[in-house]
């Protein structure tokens, strides 16, 4: 199970699908993209637009941290 910030990613997927079904979605949460060259801490916002009948996914980088050294 993929977990990020202590919350299973499937929970966010569930919120996304519920918001899409109900055509009402505005969720923001933190996430870490773990690259070998550094971790990217981001804020992800999921937003449903009635005007365009579409979902927008906005990703904003909040910081960059070095990955832990092997063995930690």
N, C-alpha and C positions, 0 to 999 in steps of 0.2 A: 504494500500500500504506500503510495506516495504521500508524504506529509511535509507541509511547509508552514512554518510559524505555529506548529502544534495542531494544525487543522488538516484533516485528510482532504486532498484535492477533490475527491469524489463529492464531498459536501458542497464545494463551490460549484461543481458541475450540476449538482442537484438544484441549487439555487438558480443557476443559469437557465436550466430547462423549465423550472417552475415560472420564472419571470418571462420566459419566451412564450410559454403556453398562456399565461395570464395577461401578456402584453403590458407588463408593468415590472420594470427592472431598474434598480439603481443600487449597486453593490460596489464597495471599495474595500480592498484588503491588501495586506502586504505579502510579498512573495520574494524568493531568492532564486535567481538563475545562477546555477553553480557551474562556472566555466573554470578550466584549469588555470587560466591566466588571472583570475580574480572573480569573486562573487559579486553579482549585481543585485543590490537590494532595490526593489521597485514597489510602487503602488499601482495596483491594477483596478481600474474602474470598469464595470459592466453597466451599460446604459441602453435601455430600449427607447427608440424614438418612434412615437406615434406618427409623426409627420412623414417619415420615410419607411415606416414599417420594417425597421431593421435594428440590429443590435450593434452597438459600438463598443469596441474594446480599446480602452486608453491605457497605455503603459508609460509611467513616469519613473525615471531612475531617481532614487533618493540618495544612494551612496554606493561606493565600491569598497569591498573589503578583501583582504588576502585570504585565500583558502587555508584551512588548518594544515599544519605540517603533518606528513604521514606519521602514524603512530600516536596521534593525539585523539 
